[in-house]
Amino acid sequence: MASKTVTVGSAVGLHARPAAVIAAAAGEVEADVQIALAGGDPVDASSSLMIMTLGAEQGAEVTVTSDDEAAVEKVAALVEQDLDA
């Protein structure tokens, strides 16, 4: 299983807009993609509501995991961006 730990780049964390963008990208791949706040339980990255339950603020570290390495890279890259800009 591939995984990558990245820092949340969105200025207000993973709230509604960034979560929706990330969930849409995760939903485009066939493999399951999960995202977890450091030390927390993983949630389904294709669900914006589940992403928001993480409470991940800007600068928080999250880990993206999946059997699909390309999906991990795609979702991790989005998490690192300021999706509110």
Number of C-alpha atoms within 10 A of each C-alpha: 8 14 19 16 18 19 19 25 22 22 16 17 23 28 20 13 16 24 23 19 18 23 21 16 17 24 17 10 14 10 14 16 27 23 27 20 22 15 9 11 10 19 20 19 27 24 18 22 16 17 26 19 11 20 13 21 17 17 15 15 18 23 20 26 25 20 15 16 16 12 24 25 17 15 24 23 16 19 28 18 15 16 19 13 6
